[in-house]
C-alpha cells in the first residue's frame, strides 16, 4: 500500500497536523485499515476509493478507532487530489474546492449546547462548558490558560466524548480564538490541528463575537491556522497543506 504524507493546516513542512493518505482501487478489510493506521501512528490516516460517478468514498482511522469526521485528513486528501473533490463519508457529503492557495471544505455545522464538565478533568475553572456532536468544549479565562495547560489525560478521558476542546479568545491580531484538542479516548493524546473541532468553535465564537467569518489558532506544539465561515447548517473550514513525503507498506 502506497501512502502520501501531508502536513495540513500549514504552509510549511513539519508544522500543522500530519496525515497519511492512501487512494485505493478497492477497500481492504477493515482490520487491515486499522492496522495500517496503528503502524503509522498519526492522529489520522485517510483512505479513499474512487466511485463510478467520479466522487470518492473517504474514511478516517486513528491508531485505535475509525472516526466519523476528520477535517485535517480530508484537507490532506483534497490537497493530494489537486484541491477540488467530493467525498462521501460517515458524516455525509463533504465538498472541497480551492480558494487561491487555500482549500475550503464544506462541513456540517456543530453548535454546542451547555453542559457542565464532570469533576476530575484537571482543567482550570471553565468560564463556560458544553458539548457538540462529537466533542466536549471548555472556554477558559484567557489564551494563556489554554497555551500553558498541562492536560490530565486520564481525567479528560473520563468525559467520555471523542475529544475535549479547550478554547479562549485570541491573543494576537488576526486570531479570533485559540484552542487545543485532547482525544485520549481515540488514541490521540493531543491533536495538533483539528478541522472538525472548528465546526463547533465557529458556532461558539461566531455567536459570541457576532461574526460569521473567523480565524482560529490551534496552539499545539506544531500549531496551525484555520479559517471558518458560517453558512447556515454548514461551516466552511479552510486551510493550507504541503506534501512532505511518500511511503510504501509491504506485508
Secondary structure, 3 states (H helix, E strand, C coil): CEEEEEEECCCCCCCCEEEEEEEECCCCCHHHHHHHHHHHCCCEEEEEEECCCCCEEEEEECCCCEECCCHHHHHHHHHHCCCCEEEEECCEEEEEEEECCEEEEEEECCCCEECCCCCCCCCCCCCEEEECCCEEEEECCCHHHHHCCCCCHHHHHCCCCCEEEEEEECCCCCCCEEEEEEEHHHCEEEECCCCCHHHHHHHHHHHHHCCCEEEEEECCCCCEEEEEEEECCEEEEEECEEEEEEEECCC
